[in-house]
Amino acid sequence: MPTRSYWLARPMAPLAAGIGRGPVDVVIVGGGVTGCACALTLSEQGLRVRLLDAGAVAGGASGRNGGFALLGGAASYPEARATLGPARARMLWQLSQRALERIEHLAQGAFRRTGSVRLAATEAELAALRGECEALRADGFASECVERLSPALERLFAGGCAHPLDGALDPVRFVRGLARRAVRAGTEIGEHCPLEPAALEALECRAVVVAVDGSTAVLLPELAPFVVATRGQVLATEPVAGRLFPRPHYARGGYDYWRQLPNGRLLLGGRRDRSPASERTRVDETTPLIQGELDSLAAALLGAPPVVSHRWSGCWGETPDRLPLAGRVPGRERVWVAGGYSGHGNVLGFACGELVARAILGEQPPELALFDPRRLRAA
Protein backbone atom coordinates (compact mmCIF):
# COMPACT_ATOMS: atom_id res chain seq x y z
CA MET A 1 0.00 0.00 0.00
CA PRO A 2 1.51 3.38 -0.99
CA THR A 3 2.67 5.55 1.88
CA ARG A 4 1.74 9.18 2.45
CA SER A 5 4.17 11.66 3.93
CA TYR A 6 3.39 14.15 6.66
CA TRP A 7 3.69 16.91 4.04
CA LEU A 8 1.32 15.21 1.59
CA ALA A 9 -1.25 14.21 4.24
CA ARG A 10 -2.30 17.83 4.66
CA PRO A 11 -5.00 19.37 2.44
CA MET A 12 -3.57 20.73 -0.83
CA ALA A 13 -5.17 23.51 -2.82
CA PRO A 14 -5.70 22.56 -6.49
CA LEU A 15 -3.35 24.09 -9.03
CA ALA A 16 -6.13 25.30 -11.35
CA ALA A 17 -4.14 24.02 -14.29
CA GLY A 18 -4.77 21.82 -17.28
CA ILE A 19 -3.21 20.78 -20.56
CA GLY A 20 -4.14 21.90 -24.03
CA ARG A 21 -3.83 20.23 -27.39
CA GLY A 22 -1.24 20.43 -30.10
CA PRO A 23 2.50 20.94 -30.04
CA VAL A 24 4.42 22.96 -27.46
CA ASP A 25 8.01 24.12 -27.22
CA VAL A 26 9.00 21.93 -24.26
CA VAL A 27 7.40 18.97 -22.47
CA ILE A 28 8.66 18.35 -18.93
CA VAL A 29 8.04 14.92 -17.42
CA GLY A 30 8.02 15.12 -13.64
CA GLY A 31 6.32 17.61 -11.34
CA GLY A 32 8.89 17.77 -8.55
CA VAL A 33 11.22 20.60 -7.67
CA THR A 34 13.32 20.13 -10.83
CA GLY A 35 10.39 20.03 -13.25
CA CYS A 36 8.64 22.99 -11.67
CA ALA A 37 11.83 25.11 -11.55
CA CYS A 38 12.50 24.27 -15.21
CA ALA A 39 8.92 25.05 -16.24
CA LEU A 40 8.92 28.38 -14.43
CA THR A 41 12.20 29.50 -16.01
CA LEU A 42 11.10 28.53 -19.53
CA SER A 43 7.59 29.97 -19.27
CA GLU A 44 8.86 33.27 -17.91
CA GLN A 45 10.93 33.56 -21.11
CA GLY A 46 7.87 33.08 -23.31
CA LEU A 47 8.15 29.41 -24.26
CA ARG A 48 5.05 27.25 -24.36
CA VAL A 49 5.60 24.54 -21.73
CA ARG A 50 3.61 21.45 -20.82
CA LEU A 51 4.45 19.66 -17.54
CA LEU A 52 3.19 16.11 -17.01
CA ASP A 53 3.33 14.08 -13.80
CA ALA A 54 2.30 10.47 -13.23
CA GLY A 55 0.77 11.50 -9.90
CA ALA A 56 0.34 14.84 -8.18
CA VAL A 57 2.80 17.72 -8.36
CA ALA A 58 5.24 17.25 -5.44
CA GLY A 59 3.87 13.74 -4.89
CA GLY A 60 7.21 11.99 -5.43
CA ALA A 61 10.56 12.49 -3.73
CA SER A 62 10.00 16.26 -3.60
CA GLY A 63 7.10 15.74 -1.19
CA ARG A 64 8.54 12.84 0.78
CA ASN A 65 11.88 14.12 2.05
CA GLY A 66 12.87 15.75 5.31
CA GLY A 67 12.81 19.29 3.95
CA PHE A 68 16.56 19.89 4.39
CA ALA A 69 17.96 22.69 2.22
CA LEU A 70 21.74 22.39 2.35
CA LEU A 71 24.76 23.83 0.58
CA GLY A 72 26.88 21.52 -1.53
CA GLY A 73 26.26 18.00 -2.75
CA ALA A 74 26.21 14.44 -1.46
CA ALA A 75 30.00 14.24 -1.16
CA SER A 76 31.88 16.28 1.45
CA TYR A 77 33.76 19.38 0.35
CA PRO A 78 37.20 17.72 0.66
CA GLU A 79 35.93 14.76 -1.37
CA ALA A 80 34.59 17.11 -4.04
CA ARG A 81 37.91 18.99 -4.15
CA ALA A 82 39.77 15.70 -4.59
CA THR A 83 37.55 14.35 -7.37
CA LEU A 84 36.49 17.52 -9.19
CA GLY A 85 39.45 19.75 -8.46
CA PRO A 86 39.38 22.84 -6.22
CA ALA A 87 37.89 25.22 -8.81
CA ARG A 88 35.04 22.93 -9.86
CA ALA A 89 34.23 21.99 -6.25
CA ARG A 90 34.01 25.67 -5.38
CA MET A 91 31.76 26.20 -8.41
CA LEU A 92 29.42 23.47 -7.15
CA TRP A 93 29.13 25.01 -3.69
CA GLN A 94 28.63 28.48 -5.16
CA LEU A 95 25.87 27.11 -7.40
CA SER A 96 24.08 25.63 -4.38
CA GLN A 97 24.51 28.89 -2.46
CA ARG A 98 22.87 30.88 -5.26
CA ALA A 99 20.12 28.27 -5.51
CA LEU A 100 19.41 28.63 -1.79
CA GLU A 101 19.10 32.38 -2.23
CA ARG A 102 16.64 31.84 -5.10
CA ILE A 103 14.66 29.34 -3.02
CA GLU A 104 14.45 31.82 -0.16
CA HIS A 105 13.18 34.46 -2.58
CA LEU A 106 10.56 32.20 -4.19
CA ALA A 107 9.41 30.15 -1.21
CA GLN A 108 7.05 32.75 0.31
CA GLY A 109 7.40 31.49 3.87
CA ALA A 110 8.01 27.82 3.04
CA PHE A 111 11.74 28.23 3.73
CA ARG A 112 13.53 29.23 6.95
CA ARG A 113 17.24 30.09 7.07
CA THR A 114 17.94 28.08 10.23
CA GLY A 115 21.46 26.78 9.61
CA SER A 116 22.21 23.09 10.10
CA VAL A 117 24.42 20.89 12.27
CA ARG A 118 26.48 17.88 11.10
CA LEU A 119 27.26 15.45 13.91
CA ALA A 120 29.96 12.79 14.23
CA ALA A 121 29.41 9.46 15.93
CA THR A 122 33.16 8.75 16.30
CA GLU A 123 36.34 10.74 16.86
CA ALA A 124 37.52 9.82 13.36
CA GLU A 125 34.32 11.19 11.84
CA LEU A 126 34.67 14.33 13.96
CA ALA A 127 38.19 14.90 12.65
CA ALA A 128 36.86 14.61 9.08
CA LEU A 129 34.03 17.09 9.83
CA ARG A 130 36.49 19.59 11.27
CA GLY A 131 38.73 19.16 8.24
CA GLU A 132 35.76 19.95 6.01
CA CYS A 133 34.92 22.97 8.14
CA GLU A 134 38.45 24.33 7.68
CA ALA A 135 38.41 23.68 3.93
CA LEU A 136 35.07 25.46 3.53
CA ARG A 137 36.23 28.48 5.50
CA ALA A 138 39.45 28.66 3.50
CA ASP A 139 37.37 28.96 0.31
CA GLY A 140 35.05 31.60 1.74
CA PHE A 141 32.05 29.48 2.81
CA ALA A 142 30.50 29.87 6.25
CA SER A 143 31.18 26.93 8.57
CA GLU A 144 32.10 26.61 12.23
CA CYS A 145 32.94 23.93 14.76
CA VAL A 146 30.37 23.27 17.48
CA GLU A 147 32.29 23.43 20.74
CA ARG A 148 29.56 22.06 22.97
CA LEU A 149 26.59 19.81 22.28
CA SER A 150 23.36 19.71 24.25
CA PRO A 151 23.28 17.03 26.98
CA ALA A 152 20.95 14.84 24.89
CA LEU A 153 23.33 14.92 21.91
CA GLU A 154 26.51 14.73 23.98
CA ARG A 155 25.53 11.22 25.07
CA LEU A 156 25.27 10.06 21.47
CA PHE A 157 27.82 12.00 19.44
CA ALA A 158 31.47 13.02 19.62
CA GLY A 159 30.92 16.57 18.31
CA GLY A 160 29.91 18.46 15.23
CA CYS A 161 30.09 21.41 12.87
CA ALA A 162 27.51 24.06 11.99
CA HIS A 163 26.65 25.48 8.57
CA PRO A 164 24.88 28.81 9.14
CA LEU A 165 23.55 29.34 5.59
CA ASP A 166 21.56 26.09 5.38
CA GLY A 167 17.83 26.04 5.89
CA ALA A 168 14.61 24.10 6.36
CA LEU A 169 11.81 23.72 3.81
CA ASP A 170 8.18 22.79 3.75
CA PRO A 171 8.86 20.94 0.49
CA VAL A 172 5.29 20.40 -0.72
CA ARG A 173 4.29 23.97 -0.04
CA PHE A 174 7.43 25.18 -1.83
CA VAL A 175 7.14 22.97 -4.92
CA ARG A 176 3.42 23.51 -5.41
CA GLY A 177 4.09 27.23 -4.99
CA LEU A 178 6.63 26.99 -7.84
CA ALA A 179 4.01 25.19 -9.92
CA ARG A 180 1.47 27.97 -9.33
CA ARG A 181 4.02 30.56 -10.42
CA ALA A 182 4.70 28.50 -13.54
CA VAL A 183 0.97 28.28 -14.33
CA ARG A 184 0.65 32.05 -14.01
CA ALA A 185 3.57 32.37 -16.44
CA GLY A 186 1.78 30.12 -18.94
CA THR A 187 2.80 26.53 -18.12
CA GLU A 188 0.20 23.81 -18.76
CA ILE A 189 0.23 21.18 -15.99
CA GLY A 190 -1.26 17.72 -16.28
CA GLU A 191 -1.37 15.70 -13.06
CA HIS A 192 -2.03 11.92 -13.09
CA CYS A 193 -0.66 11.64 -16.63
CA PRO A 194 1.70 8.64 -16.64
CA LEU A 195 3.90 8.04 -19.68
CA GLU A 196 5.45 4.87 -21.08
CA PRO A 197 9.09 5.07 -22.26
CA ALA A 198 8.06 4.77 -25.91
CA ALA A 199 5.79 7.80 -25.56
CA LEU A 200 8.76 10.18 -25.14
CA GLU A 201 9.58 10.03 -28.84
CA ALA A 202 5.94 10.73 -29.80
CA LEU A 203 5.62 13.95 -27.78
CA GLU A 204 4.95 16.97 -29.99
CA CYS A 205 7.62 19.44 -28.92
CA ARG A 206 11.09 20.72 -29.65
CA ALA A 207 12.58 19.44 -26.39
CA VAL A 208 11.68 16.93 -23.68
CA VAL A 209 13.01 17.20 -20.12
CA VAL A 210 12.90 14.00 -18.04
CA ALA A 211 12.95 15.14 -14.41
CA VAL A 212 11.87 12.10 -12.39
CA ASP A 213 15.04 11.45 -10.31
CA GLY A 214 14.60 7.97 -8.82
CA SER A 215 12.47 6.82 -11.77
CA THR A 216 14.93 8.02 -14.43
CA ALA A 217 15.78 4.48 -15.53
CA VAL A 218 12.10 3.71 -16.13
CA LEU A 219 11.76 6.35 -18.85
CA LEU A 220 15.40 6.26 -20.01
CA PRO A 221 16.50 2.61 -19.72
CA GLU A 222 19.94 3.37 -21.15
CA LEU A 223 20.68 5.35 -17.97
CA ALA A 224 19.82 2.45 -15.64
CA PRO A 225 23.51 1.79 -14.79
CA PHE A 226 24.00 5.42 -13.82
CA VAL A 227 20.87 6.36 -11.82
CA VAL A 228 19.93 3.69 -9.28
CA ALA A 229 16.67 4.01 -7.35
CA THR A 230 17.24 4.27 -3.59
CA ARG A 231 14.56 4.33 -0.91
CA GLY A 232 14.61 6.44 2.22
CA GLN A 233 12.25 5.91 5.14
CA VAL A 234 10.98 8.65 7.43
CA LEU A 235 8.69 9.12 10.41
CA ALA A 236 7.08 12.07 12.17
CA THR A 237 6.03 12.15 15.82
CA GLU A 238 3.25 13.92 17.60
CA PRO A 239 4.40 17.32 18.94
CA VAL A 240 6.97 17.02 21.71
CA ALA A 241 7.45 19.46 24.58
CA GLY A 242 10.13 22.10 24.25
CA ARG A 243 12.28 23.36 21.40
CA LEU A 244 14.90 20.61 21.37
CA PHE A 245 16.34 20.98 17.86
CA PRO A 246 16.13 24.50 16.39
CA ARG A 247 18.17 23.46 13.33
CA PRO A 248 18.17 20.43 11.02
CA HIS A 249 20.70 17.79 12.11
CA TYR A 250 22.69 15.29 10.03
CA ALA A 251 24.72 12.51 11.64
CA ARG A 252 26.83 9.56 10.54
CA GLY A 253 27.44 11.01 7.09
CA GLY A 254 23.72 11.58 6.53
CA TYR A 255 22.57 8.07 7.51
CA ASP A 256 20.71 9.68 10.43
CA TYR A 257 18.89 12.99 10.08
CA TRP A 258 16.19 14.84 11.94
CA ARG A 259 14.61 18.23 12.52
CA GLN A 260 11.93 19.63 14.76
CA LEU A 261 9.10 21.33 12.91
CA PRO A 262 7.67 24.67 14.07
CA ASN A 263 4.65 22.80 15.48
CA GLY A 264 6.91 20.70 17.74
CA ARG A 265 6.85 17.44 15.77
CA LEU A 266 10.11 15.56 15.34
CA LEU A 267 10.69 14.49 11.75
CA LEU A 268 13.36 11.82 11.49
CA GLY A 269 14.78 9.58 8.77
CA GLY A 270 17.68 7.46 7.62
CA ARG A 271 19.13 4.18 8.91
CA ARG A 272 19.06 2.67 5.40
CA ASP A 273 22.64 1.48 5.99
CA ARG A 274 21.13 -1.18 8.26
CA SER A 275 19.81 -2.94 5.14
CA PRO A 276 21.41 -1.43 2.01
CA ALA A 277 20.27 -4.16 -0.36
CA SER A 278 16.57 -3.89 0.53
CA GLU A 279 16.66 -0.10 0.19
CA ARG A 280 17.97 -0.22 -3.39
CA THR A 281 14.43 -0.05 -4.75
CA ARG A 282 11.74 2.31 -5.97
CA VAL A 283 8.98 0.41 -4.15
CA ASP A 284 7.02 2.82 -1.97
CA GLU A 285 6.62 1.04 1.35
CA THR A 286 8.05 1.08 4.85
CA THR A 287 9.70 -1.94 6.47
CA PRO A 288 9.65 -3.09 10.11
CA LEU A 289 13.46 -3.22 10.25
CA ILE A 290 14.17 0.37 9.20
CA GLN A 291 11.16 1.81 11.00
CA GLY A 292 12.22 0.00 14.17
CA GLU A 293 15.68 1.54 13.83
CA LEU A 294 14.10 4.98 13.42
CA ASP A 295 11.98 4.39 16.53
CA SER A 296 15.15 3.59 18.46
CA LEU A 297 16.90 6.73 17.20
CA ALA A 298 13.89 8.88 18.11
CA ALA A 299 13.78 7.34 21.60
CA ALA A 300 17.49 8.06 22.08
CA LEU A 301 17.04 11.69 21.02
CA LEU A 302 13.90 12.28 23.08
CA GLY A 303 14.78 10.16 26.09
CA ALA A 304 11.51 8.24 25.76
CA PRO A 305 9.74 6.12 23.13
CA PRO A 306 8.20 8.34 20.43
CA VAL A 307 4.51 8.69 19.70
CA VAL A 308 4.59 8.33 15.92
CA SER A 309 1.90 9.96 13.78
CA HIS A 310 3.22 9.31 10.23
CA ARG A 311 5.48 6.74 8.58
CA TRP A 312 6.44 6.88 4.91
CA SER A 313 9.06 6.30 2.27
CA GLY A 314 10.40 8.13 -0.75
CA CYS A 315 12.80 7.18 -3.53
CA TRP A 316 15.58 9.16 -5.12
CA GLY A 317 18.28 8.44 -7.71
CA GLU A 318 21.90 7.65 -6.77
CA THR A 319 24.74 8.07 -9.27
CA PRO A 320 28.17 6.38 -9.06
CA ASP A 321 29.98 9.67 -8.36
CA ARG A 322 27.08 11.16 -6.33
CA LEU A 323 26.73 14.10 -8.72
CA PRO A 324 23.50 14.75 -10.64
CA LEU A 325 22.97 14.09 -14.31
CA ALA A 326 21.79 17.25 -16.07
CA GLY A 327 22.05 17.80 -19.80
CA ARG A 328 21.22 16.19 -23.12
CA VAL A 329 20.75 12.43 -23.05
CA PRO A 330 23.51 10.87 -25.19
CA GLY A 331 22.03 9.62 -28.44
CA ARG A 332 18.75 11.54 -28.04
CA GLU A 333 19.12 14.97 -29.57
CA ARG A 334 15.95 16.57 -28.20
CA VAL A 335 15.76 14.74 -24.83
CA TRP A 336 17.27 16.23 -21.70
CA VAL A 337 17.61 14.67 -18.26
CA ALA A 338 17.91 16.14 -14.77
CA GLY A 339 18.12 13.77 -11.81
CA GLY A 340 20.33 11.52 -9.73
CA TYR A 341 20.69 13.94 -6.82
CA SER A 342 21.84 11.21 -4.42
CA GLY A 343 19.61 12.44 -1.62
CA HIS A 344 20.33 16.17 -2.04
CA GLY A 345 17.56 17.11 -4.44
CA ASN A 346 15.89 20.03 -2.68
CA VAL A 347 18.64 22.48 -3.62
CA LEU A 348 20.52 20.72 -6.43
CA GLY A 349 17.22 19.65 -8.02
CA PHE A 350 16.08 23.25 -8.11
CA ALA A 351 19.46 24.38 -9.48
CA CYS A 352 19.53 21.71 -12.20
CA GLY A 353 15.99 22.54 -13.30
CA GLU A 354 17.02 26.14 -13.88
CA LEU A 355 20.32 25.15 -15.55
CA VAL A 356 18.63 22.83 -18.06
CA ALA A 357 16.04 25.50 -18.83
CA ARG A 358 18.78 28.05 -19.48
CA ALA A 359 20.54 25.62 -21.82
CA ILE A 360 17.31 25.01 -23.77
CA LEU A 361 16.95 28.79 -24.05
CA GLY A 362 20.36 28.92 -25.75
CA GLU A 363 22.60 29.88 -22.84
CA GLN A 364 25.74 27.98 -21.90
CA PRO A 365 25.85 27.98 -18.07
CA PRO A 366 29.34 26.74 -17.11
CA GLU A 367 28.00 24.84 -14.08
CA LEU A 368 26.13 22.46 -16.38
CA ALA A 369 29.46 20.89 -17.36
CA LEU A 370 29.71 19.48 -13.81
CA PHE A 371 26.65 17.31 -14.45
CA ASP A 372 27.05 16.29 -18.11
CA PRO A 373 25.57 12.77 -18.52
CA ARG A 374 28.36 11.89 -20.98
CA ARG A 375 30.88 11.74 -18.13
CA LEU A 376 29.41 8.48 -16.82
CA ARG A 377 28.97 6.92 -20.26
CA ALA A 378 32.64 7.70 -20.93
CA ALA A 379 33.74 6.25 -17.59
N, C-alpha and C positions, 0 to 999 in steps of 0.2 A: 504494500500500500504506500503510495507516495507520501512523503513527509511535507510538513508545512512549517516554515520558519516563523520565529516570533515576528519578524518584520512583515511577512506576507499574511499572517493571521489577522492583522488589523484590517478594518475596512479601507478599500482603495477607491478613490474617485475615478470614474471612467475618463478615458483620454479624449473622448469626443472626436475620434479620428476614424478614418476609413480609407479604403483603397479604391482608386479609379480604374479605368480601363486604358489599354493602349500602352505604347512604349514610354519609358522614362529615361532620364540620363543615367541614374544609378539605382540599383536594387541592393539593399543591405539585408543580409540574412542574420538575424540575431538582435533581440531588443534589450541587450544588457547595456552596461556603461559604455562599452566600445561602440556598439551600433548606434546608440543614441547620440554620443559625442560626434561620431562621423556624420550622422544625418543632420545634426544641427549646423555643423561647419559648412557642409555642402549646400544646404537649403538657404543659409544666410547669404551665400554667394550667388543665389539665383538658379541653382540647378534643380531639376525636378527629381525628387528622391522618393522611393518607395521602400519602407522598412517592413519586413515580414518576420514574425516570431512564431515558433511552433506552439508556444503557450502564451502567457501574459508577459508584457514588458516588465522587466526586472524579476521575472519568475524563476530564472536559472541561478547561476552562481552569484550574479550581482545582487540577488535578494536573499541569499542564503549564507552569506559570510558574516564575520564578526564586526564589520564596519570599521576596520582599521584603515587609516589613511597615512601611509608611511613614506618617507623619502627612500630612494634607492630601489634596489631589486631584491631578488631572492637570495643572491650571494652577498656575503659581507663586502664592505668596501675594500679591505685588503685583498680578498679573493678577486674582486672585479679588477683591481689594479694589476694583479698578477696575470690574469687571463686576457684582459682587454688592452692593457697598457694604461699608464696614468692619465693621459689626455682623454681617452675614450671613457674611462671609468668616471672621470670628473664630468664629462658630457652627460652621462647617464644620470648622475645625481642631480645635475643642474636641470635636466629635463623634468625629473620628478618634482623638483622644487617649484618650477614654473607651473607644472600641472596642478600641484597643491594650491597654488595661488589662484589659478583659474577655477578650481573646484570651490574654493572659499567664496569667490565672487559669484558663482552660479548657483550655489547650493541653497540660498535663501533660508538660512536657519537650520538646514540639515547637516551642517558641518560645524564642529567646534575645534578650535586650535588648542588642544589640551597638552600637547607633548606626549611622549611615550617613554616607557622604561623597558630596557632589555635586561633580563636577569640571567645569572649563571648558576648552574647547579653544582659546579665543581670549581676548584681553584684554577685548573687549566682553562676552563671555559671563561672564567673571569679575566685571566690574563689576555685571552684573545679579544674579549670585549673591550678591554682597556687599550689594547693595541689598535683596535678599530677606531676608538674614540680619538686617540692621538692622530691617526692618519686623517680622519675627517677634519679635525681642527686645523691641521697643517694645510689642508686644501681649502680652507675658508668656510666649512660647514659647521653649524652649531652642534656641539655634542659635549657632554660633561659626565664625569664619573659621579656615581651616587655614593657618597661617603657612608651613609647610614640608612639601613632599611628599617621598615616598621617591624615591631616585634613579631607579627604574624609571618612576615616574609623572611625575617632573619633566621627563623627556625628551619626554613626550607631551602634557602639560597645563600650562595657565598658572597654575592654582591651584584652590582649592576651598573649600567650607564643610562643616561637620559638623553633624549633627542627632542629638544624644545619645539621644533617646527612641525612635528607630526600632529595628527589630529584624529578625531573620531567622527564617523559618519552614521547617519540613518540612511542606509544604502538604498532602500526601496523609495523612500521619499525623494532622495537625490536623483536617482535614475529616472523615475517617472516625472520628476520636475524637468529634467533634460528633455524627455520625450514631449512634454507639453510645449516647451520652447520650440522644439523642432516642428511640431504641428503648426504653431503660429507662424513659423517661417516658411511653411508650405509643404512639409513632409507628409506623405501619406503613410499611415501605420495600419498594418493588418495583424491583429493578434489571432492566435489559434489557427495559424496558416502553415502547417508543416510542409516541408519540401523533401522530395527524394533526391539523391545525388544526381540522377540523370536530368532532373528539372533545371539544374543550374544553367546548362547550355541552352535551354529553351527560353530563358528569361529575355524579355524584350527591353534591352538597355545597352548602353555603351560600356558600362562597368558593373561588376558584381563584387560586393565585399562580403566575405564569409567571416562573421564575427561571433562565433559560438564557443570559443575557448575549449572546454572539455569535450565538446562534441565535434571538434574540427575533423577528426578522422572519419566521422560518419559521412560528412558531405564531401570531403577531399581525401579519399582513401590513400592516395599516394603520399600523404603526410602522416599516415599512421605510425611510422617508426619515429617520428620527430615530435609528436604531440600526444602524450599518453594520458588518458583520463585517470584522475586521482580523486578519491572521495575524502572529504573532511566531515567530521561529525561534531555537532554543537549542541549545547543545552542552554536554557535560560531558567533561572530560579524565580520564585516569587520575590517581591522586594524584601531586602534585608535591612536591618537597622544600621544606621550610621553610614557615613561616607568613607568607605574603606579603601577604595581604589579610584582616585580622581583622574588617573590617566590610564590608557590602555597599557597592558603588560604583555611582553613576550618572554618566554623562558625556554631553555634547552634548545636554542637555535630555531625557535618557532614551533616546536612540537607541543608546547603548552602555551595557550594564550587566553587572556580574559580581560574584561573591562566591566565596570559598573555603570549601568545606564543612569540617566538623570532621574528616573523614577525609582531607583534603588535596586533594580534587578541585577543579578550577576549573570553575565553572558560569558560562556566559557567553552573552549573547543580545543581540539588537538588529539594527542595520544595515538595518532595513527601509526607511529613507529612500533606500537605494541603488536601490530599485525599488518606489516607492510603489504604482504601479498593480497590479503582480502580487500585492502583499500585501494588497490589498483583497479578501479572499476568506475563505470558511470551509472551504476544502479543506485537509484535514490531510495535508500533505506538505512535505518540505524541498526546497530548490532549490539547484543548484550555485552560483549567483551569491551568494546570501546566506550560505550555509554557507562559501564561500570567503572572503567578507569576515570572517566570524567567526573562521576559521582565522588570518587575517592579524592580527586584533586580539589573539587569544590569543598568537600568536608575539611581537607587540610587547610585551605585558605580561610574558611569561615569559622573553623573550630567546632563545627557541628555538622551533622548530615544535612544536605541541602533539601529544600522543598522545591522540586522541579516542576515548572509549568509547561515547558516546551522542549521537545527533542526533535532534531532534524539533521539532515545531511545536505551536502552540496558538492558538486563535482567541478573541478577545474582541470586545465591542461598543463602537464609538466613537459618541459623540453630537456634534452640531454645537457645543455649548458646553462639551463635555468634562465635564459633570456627569451623574451617573446619572439614570435614570428610576426613580422608586419611588412607587407610588401606584395608585389606580384607573385602569384603562384607559378613556379617554374613550369613551362610548357602550356600555360593557359594565359594567353595574352590579355584578356579582359577581366580575369578573375584575380581578386586581391584577397589576402588573408590577414587577420589580426587576431592573435590568440596565443595560448601557451604561456600564461603569465606566472605559472609556477607558484600560485598562491598569493600573488601580489597584484591582483587585477584592479583593485579600486582606483589606484593612481596610475599605474602603467597602462591599464586598459583604457582609461580616459585619454591618456597621452597618445597611445597608438591609434585610437579612433581619430583624433585630430590630425595626426601625422599622415595617415593614409588618405584622409580627405584632402589635405593640402597637396599631396602628390597627385591625386586625381585631378585637382584643379590646375596642375601644371607647375607647381612649385617643386623645389628639390631640397627639402629639409635635411640637413646633414645628419641629424639624429637617426633618420630612418635607416642609414647604413648599418647601425648597430644591430638591427633586427631583421636584416635581409634573409628571407627563407633559403636563398641559395647557399648560405654558409653551411647549413647542415647537410644539404644534398652533396656539397663538395666534400665535406668531412667523411 
